Every structure is written in structure tokens, then in C-alpha cells.
Amino acid sequence: EPEVTQTPSHQVTQMGQEVILRCVPISNHLYFYWYRQILGQKVEFLVSFYNNEISEKSEIFDDQFSVERPDGSNFTLKIRSTKLEDSAMYFCAVRDSLWDTQYFGPGTRLTVL
Amino acid sequence: AQSVSQHNHHVILSEAASLELGCNYSYGGTVNLFWYVQYPGQHLQLLLKYFSGDPLVKGIKGFEAEFIKSKFSFNLRKPSVQWSDTAEYFCAVTLNSGGYQKVTFGTGTKLQVIP
């Protein structure tokens, strides 16, 4: 199973601040995803990223969100101006193209005050 | 758009009891089906998956699931649960149609196993 690490494990920020969440896949992967899970709710798809561009995004992924893979390794999710409702666990996932399965990182808990 | 429903939100069992967690999906085409587990304080881990072939799939830790196409179901089973199975279980689906295949999750079932 591919390993995925995420940093930080917990981020506390003030409303209106920018945050960057990082994902580091251990192996080489082509497909990357971000999901979020608001406390007590289900895991929701945010965005998929392939070949250095967004391939699909949900209605949650508005202009406040952006993703990039700046150095060919880290895969980042940026929230430009955080809102209270952005408080959630954010999971990065990579897709094993051979077995068509997504593997998830440990998540970053984002708390917006 | 595809959707996944899990019937039980919270299940409490004694050790050695049998487990069955329900999962139904709605989508007219071909899907890939998954069960993920999230142990307390840990990340989502793949328990088992079904793409094609034998509709009864076996996963890790003694879990199995059966795909019944006519019922759009993919129920998770384990003959005898252990305290260490206490976790939240998520049924999930991706479309088997190529593309970038986002995962659509069910709402999850919290399983509590009492020693």
C-alpha cells in the first residue's frame, strides 16, 4: 500500500487567514486528490489533479481553494481566506493506477477560529 | 451522480458476535466498490475492494463483502468481531468508466465492540 504523509497534522488559524496543507506521496503517482470530512459528516471529494492540472472539482472547491504540485513532490491545498466552515479533516489521496485504488494520508485537522 | 447509503450509523456488538453492515449504491453503470476503515485516531485504510469477477471478496482481518448487482448492494460481513474492530467503516464507490475517478463515500457506520 502506497504511503502518503501529510503536514501539519493539526493547523489552527484565524478566520480570513491563508493556510497551506501539504501532502507527500512516498512513491511516484500521477493522480492526486483532496477530500475533506467535517466533524460528524461523511468524507467529501474536493478536487482531483492529474498531469499538473485539475481534472475535476466539486462545488465545494470554489475560488478560495487552489492546488498545485510546485516541486514535483509535494502536493498542496491552499485556502486563501479561511472561513469557520472550512474547519474539517482534510485528506490527501493518491491513486494506484495499476489497481485503480485510492490510498489516503493521515489527514490534517484544520480548525478555523 | 452516484451516491452511497449506509443503513446503520452506529452498531454495538459484543465480542464474537457476527457483523453485517449494509451498503447500497445508486448508479446505473459499472462501479468499483470499496470498504474503508478508520480506527480511532488513524487514517482511512482500505479494507477490501471489488472490481469484477467473484462477487464475494475477502479483505484483511477476516472481513468479506458480497456484491449483489440486482440489489445494488455491497454489504460487509465478519463472522466473529473482536474488540480491535472498533472503528468507523465507510462504503465507497468509484465509476468504472475511466476518468479521474473520485471516490464517493457513504456516511459511515461506527462500530463499537464491547469486550
Interface residues (C-beta under 8 A of the other chain):
Chain A: E1 Y31 Y33 Y35 Q41 K42 V43 E44 F45 S48 Y50 S55 E56 S58 F91 A93 R95 D100 T101 Q102 Y103 F104 G105 P106 G107
Chain B: N32 F34 Y36 Q42 H43 L44 Q45 L46 K49 F51 F90 T94 G99 Y100 Q101 K102 V103 T104 F105 G106 T107 G108
